[in-house]
Structure formats: structure tokens, C-alpha cells
């Protein structure tokens, strides 16, 4: 589904993403044709893909696995491993195979993030408590790690 026009980007979250230990090799793939997606709770999910699999396909699978109702606030993003301030929002029509074949793809990891929020987050709490909790956790982790960096 399309992102709601009433949403606004979570600019502060995009710049405060928590850092993680960078695994050796390609952080986008577990195995050939198996995408690695990092969740905000520290878990990693694996998704087998082929030449027709889109970003939206992965997002809808995550919606089901995580019991999220309001998927329109979420997106897959690529985080540059050595620069936590650089996130690339993936369009839902992008083919996963094309994403992982890009020249610099080994420098990124794929995250499932809340990238858009409703004008009133309380609406999200009422409409989709699971999505609200995911957002809360994402903001809490970012804030904690930001405070640690400030000393």
C-alpha cells in the first residue's frame, strides 16, 4: 500500500540510527538469494528472493510475521555500515535482486524501519499497537545510543 500523504518523515530517526557490529562479508545476504533484514529489536529475518521479488513483497511478509496492521508507515532502508547517518529509502517497486547487485551493496545492511508516522501518534497506538510499540522501540534505541555518543 502507498505511504499516507498525511505522514511526515522521521528525520531525527534517520540521523540517529544505532550502530551495530558489522559482520564480515555481504551484510545484505545470508546466502545467495536470501536477503538479511535487521529489525529494531535486534533480530534478523531471512527472506528468499528471486528475480521478481520486490521490496513490497518483503514488507508484506514482515507485516504478516510481525502482526502489523498499518504497514504504510514502514519501509525497508539500506544503512551504510560505516556511516550511521546514511540511510537509503527503498521504493516498494524496487526488485530485491537489483538492490543486492548494486556495486556498493556490500557496504550496506537492510533494515525494516518506521519511516513515516501519522500526524497524531496516538492514532497509531489505537489503530495498531504492534506498530506503535515498534516505533517506540526504534525511537528509544536511537535516543539511548545518541545519549551514549554525547557522553
Buried (B, 14 or more C-beta within 10 A) or exposed (E): EEBBEEBEEBEEBBEBBBEBEEEEEBBBBBEEBEBBBBBBEEEEBEBEBEEEBBBBBBBBBBBEEBEBEBBBBBBBBBBBBEEBEBBEBBEBEEBBBEBBEEEEBBBBBBBBBBBBBBEEBEBBBEEBEBBBBBBBBBBEBBBEBBEEEEE
